[in-house]
């Protein structure tokens, strides 16, 4: 089992572009580290899993919020 993923690996796992992957790292949404003299980015598999779980939780919270704000249909009064 690998502990660290390259950015192309992360992009493939999330089915997103490299620029989107870099943006996730830059904003801190996805935690990564720079390793080696060339400063190549690596993402720990556990951090990728945490990011995915946060996205699921945010989506669940958004759906719960949407359903609690929905209004019931009003009678037509005919």
TORBATOR-772416 format. One record per residue (C-alpha): x, y, z; residue in three letters; residue number from 1. Coordinates in steps of 0.02 Angstrom, whole numbers, plus 32768, in hexadecimal, padded with zeros to 4 digits. Layout:
+------+------+------+-----+-----+
!    X !    Y !    Z ! res !   n !
+------+------+------+-----+-----+
!    X !    Y !    Z ! ALA ! NUM !
...
+------+------+------+-----+-----+
REM end
This chain:
+------+------+------+-----+-----+
!    X !    Y !    Z ! res !   n !
+------+------+------+-----+-----+
! 8000 ! 8000 ! 8000 ! UNK !   1 !
! 8041 ! 80AB ! 7FD0 ! UNK !   2 !
! 803A ! 8134 ! 8052 ! UNK !   3 !
! 8052 ! 81CA ! 7FDE ! UNK !   4 !
! 8004 ! 81F5 ! 7F38 ! UNK !   5 !
! 8046 ! 8266 ! 7EAF ! UNK !   6 !
! 7FD7 ! 82F2 ! 7E70 ! UNK !   7 !
! 7FB1 ! 8292 ! 7DD0 ! UNK !   8 !
! 7F79 ! 8200 ! 7E3E ! UNK !   9 !
! 7F07 ! 8274 ! 7EA1 ! UNK !  10 !
! 7EC1 ! 82C2 ! 7E02 ! UNK !  11 !
! 7E9A ! 8215 ! 7DBF ! UNK !  12 !
! 7E4B ! 81DA ! 7E62 ! UNK !  13 !
! 7DD8 ! 8271 ! 7E67 ! UNK !  14 !
! 7DBF ! 8275 ! 7DAA ! UNK !  15 !
! 7DF3 ! 832D ! 7DA2 ! UNK !  16 !
! 7E77 ! 838E ! 7D44 ! UNK !  17 !
! 7F27 ! 83B0 ! 7D82 ! UNK !  18 !
! 7EFF ! 846A ! 7D91 ! UNK !  19 !
! 7E69 ! 8441 ! 7DFF ! UNK !  20 !
! 7ED8 ! 83CF ! 7E68 ! UNK !  21 !
! 7F5A ! 8458 ! 7E7D ! UNK !  22 !
! 7ED1 ! 84D3 ! 7EAE ! UNK !  23 !
! 7E94 ! 845D ! 7F37 ! UNK !  24 !
! 7F45 ! 8456 ! 7F7C ! UNK !  25 !
! 7F61 ! 8512 ! 7F6C ! UNK !  26 !
! 7EBF ! 853E ! 7FC7 ! UNK !  27 !
! 7EE1 ! 84BE ! 804E ! UNK !  28 !
! 7E41 ! 845D ! 802B ! UNK !  29 !
! 7EB0 ! 83C6 ! 800E ! UNK !  30 !
! 7F4A ! 83B7 ! 807A ! UNK !  31 !
! 7FED ! 838C ! 8023 ! UNK !  32 !
! 80A8 ! 839A ! 8041 ! UNK !  33 !
! 813B ! 83C7 ! 7FD3 ! UNK !  34 !
! 81C3 ! 8344 ! 7FD3 ! UNK !  35 !
! 8272 ! 8342 ! 7F8D ! UNK !  36 !
! 82E4 ! 83C2 ! 7F3E ! UNK !  37 !
! 826C ! 83E5 ! 7EB0 ! UNK !  38 !
! 81DC ! 8401 ! 7F29 ! UNK !  39 !
! 8166 ! 8384 ! 7EDC ! UNK !  40 !
! 80BD ! 837A ! 7F2F ! UNK !  41 !
! 807F ! 82DC ! 7F83 ! UNK !  42 !
! 7FD8 ! 82B9 ! 7FD5 ! UNK !  43 !
! 7FC9 ! 8237 ! 805C ! UNK !  44 !
! 7F41 ! 81B8 ! 8034 ! UNK !  45 !
! 7EF1 ! 81D9 ! 80DE ! UNK !  46 !
! 7EE5 ! 8294 ! 80B5 ! UNK !  47 !
! 7E90 ! 826E ! 8010 ! UNK !  48 !
! 7E15 ! 81FC ! 806B ! UNK !  49 !
! 7DF3 ! 8288 ! 80EB ! UNK !  50 !
! 7DD4 ! 8304 ! 805E ! UNK !  51 !
! 7D59 ! 828E ! 800B ! UNK !  52 !
! 7CFD ! 8271 ! 80AF ! UNK !  53 !
! 7CF1 ! 832F ! 80CB ! UNK !  54 !
! 7CA5 ! 8342 ! 801E ! UNK !  55 !
! 7C24 ! 82BB ! 8044 ! UNK !  56 !
! 7BFB ! 830E ! 80EB ! UNK !  57 !
! 7BE9 ! 83B8 ! 8099 ! UNK !  58 !
! 7B75 ! 836F ! 8016 ! UNK !  59 !
! 7B0B ! 8319 ! 809B ! UNK !  60 !
! 7B00 ! 83BB ! 80FF ! UNK !  61 !
! 7AD0 ! 841B ! 8063 ! UNK !  62 !
! 7A46 ! 839F ! 803B ! UNK !  63 !
! 7A05 ! 83A4 ! 80EE ! UNK !  64 !
! 7A04 ! 8461 ! 80E9 ! UNK !  65 !
! 79AA ! 8463 ! 8042 ! UNK !  66 !
! 7924 ! 83EB ! 807E ! UNK !  67 !
! 7905 ! 844B ! 8120 ! UNK !  68 !
! 78ED ! 84ED ! 80BE ! UNK !  69 !
! 7877 ! 84A5 ! 803E ! UNK !  70 !
! 77C5 ! 84E2 ! 8047 ! UNK !  71 !
! 772F ! 8475 ! 8038 ! UNK !  72 !
! 76BD ! 8495 ! 7FA6 ! UNK !  73 !
! 7635 ! 8514 ! 7FC9 ! UNK !  74 !
! 7581 ! 84E5 ! 7FA7 ! UNK !  75 !
! 753C ! 852C ! 7F07 ! UNK !  76 !
! 749C ! 8566 ! 7F5D ! UNK !  77 !
! 7428 ! 8530 ! 7ED1 ! UNK !  78 !
+------+------+------+-----+-----+
REM end
